[in-house]
Amino acid sequence: MPEPVVNLRDLLAAKERDHGGLGTILAHRVFARRPGGHGADFIDLAVLAPGTSIGRHRHGEDRETYIVLDGSGVMYRDGEEFRVGPGDVVVNDPYGEHGLRNDGERQLRLLVFATECGERDAG
């Protein structure tokens, strides 16, 4: 029997000062790759209220991609700041520094996913 319909509003959990950012964002890990599995490392849905942020941070050998679903904000990537809005896709390269701040008046919703860029991508 199929699982009942679940609404993401019921799954989102508070993350205070995500990566050292401002305030509390909401997030839910929709998917996490099993050890030894294939595909994306993870897929997250994140919601940033006005005035909150994902702090500037770096990852290792993974490529993290942000897809803005709704709202707008200021993206920081490798020493540069630029505006993002609905439909924008921002690729954060391995070892790059990145962060996102909601400077708007409504929620900023985004999908975040990461893929490994080490030996697993070589094939």
C-alpha positions as CSV (number, residue, x, y, z in Angstrom):
1,M,0.0,0.0,0.0
2,P,1.4,3.4,-0.9
3,E,2.5,5.8,1.8
4,P,0.0,8.6,2.7
5,V,0.7,12.0,1.3
6,V,3.0,14.0,3.5
7,N,3.3,17.8,3.3
8,L,6.8,19.3,3.6
9,R,5.4,21.9,6.0
10,D,5.1,19.0,8.5
11,L,8.6,17.8,7.9
12,L,10.6,21.0,8.1
13,A,12.8,21.3,11.2
14,A,14.5,24.4,12.7
15,K,18.3,24.8,12.1
16,E,19.7,27.6,14.2
17,R,22.7,29.5,12.8
18,D,23.1,27.1,9.8
19,H,26.8,27.1,9.0
20,G,27.2,30.1,11.3
21,G,24.4,32.1,9.5
22,L,21.9,34.5,10.9
23,G,18.7,33.3,12.7
24,T,16.9,30.0,12.3
25,I,16.1,28.5,8.9
26,L,13.9,25.5,8.3
27,A,15.2,22.5,6.4
28,H,14.4,18.9,5.6
29,R,16.7,16.3,4.1
30,V,14.5,14.8,1.4
31,F,17.1,12.2,0.3
32,A,20.5,11.0,1.6
33,R,22.6,8.5,-0.3
34,R,23.4,5.3,1.4
35,P,27.0,4.4,2.0
36,G,28.4,2.9,-1.3
37,G,25.3,4.0,-3.1
38,H,25.1,6.1,-6.4
39,G,23.7,9.4,-7.2
40,A,23.4,12.6,-5.2
41,D,24.9,12.8,-1.7
42,F,21.8,14.5,-0.5
43,I,18.8,16.6,-1.5
44,D,17.5,19.2,1.0
45,L,14.7,21.7,1.0
46,A,15.5,24.9,2.8
47,V,13.3,27.8,3.8
48,L,15.0,31.1,4.9
49,A,12.7,33.7,6.5
50,P,13.5,37.3,5.9
51,G,16.7,38.3,7.7
52,T,18.1,34.8,8.0
53,S,21.0,33.2,6.2
54,I,23.1,30.1,5.4
55,G,26.5,31.2,6.6
56,R,29.6,31.2,4.4
57,H,31.1,27.8,4.4
58,R,33.1,25.3,2.3
59,H,32.7,21.6,1.5
60,G,35.3,19.1,0.3
61,E,35.2,17.3,-3.0
62,D,31.5,17.7,-3.5
63,R,29.7,20.1,-5.8
64,E,26.7,21.7,-4.1
65,T,23.9,23.2,-6.2
66,Y,21.3,25.7,-5.0
67,I,18.0,26.0,-7.0
68,V,15.9,29.0,-5.9
69,L,12.2,28.0,-6.0
70,D,10.7,31.2,-4.5
71,G,11.8,34.5,-3.0
72,S,15.1,36.3,-3.5
73,G,18.4,37.0,-1.7
74,V,22.1,37.7,-1.9
75,M,24.3,34.8,-2.8
76,Y,28.0,34.8,-1.9
77,R,30.3,32.6,-3.9
78,D,34.1,32.7,-3.9
79,G,34.5,36.4,-3.1
80,E,31.6,37.6,-5.2
81,E,28.1,38.6,-4.1
82,F,25.1,38.6,-6.6
83,R,21.3,38.6,-6.5
84,V,19.3,35.4,-6.9
85,G,15.6,34.8,-7.5
86,P,13.1,32.2,-8.6
87,G,14.5,29.8,-11.2
88,D,18.2,30.7,-10.6
89,V,20.6,27.7,-10.4
90,V,23.9,28.4,-8.5
91,V,26.6,25.7,-8.7
92,N,29.1,25.8,-5.9
93,D,32.3,24.1,-6.9
94,P,34.3,21.8,-4.7
95,Y,36.3,23.6,-2.0
96,G,34.6,26.9,-2.9
97,E,33.2,29.2,-0.3
98,H,29.5,30.0,-0.5
99,G,26.5,31.3,1.5
100,L,23.1,32.8,1.0
101,R,21.2,35.6,2.8
102,N,17.5,36.4,2.5
103,D,17.4,40.2,2.4
104,G,13.8,40.2,1.0
105,E,10.4,40.6,2.7
106,R,9.2,37.0,2.1
107,Q,10.4,33.5,2.5
108,L,13.2,32.3,0.3
109,R,12.7,28.6,-0.6
110,L,15.4,26.6,-2.2
111,L,16.4,23.1,-3.2
112,V,20.0,22.1,-2.3
113,F,21.7,19.0,-3.6
114,A,25.3,17.8,-3.6
115,T,27.2,15.3,-5.8
116,E,30.7,13.9,-5.3
117,C,33.3,15.2,-7.7
118,G,36.1,12.8,-6.7
119,E,36.9,9.4,-8.2
120,R,33.2,8.5,-8.4
121,D,32.7,11.1,-11.2
122,A,35.7,9.8,-13.2
123,G,33.6,7.1,-15.0
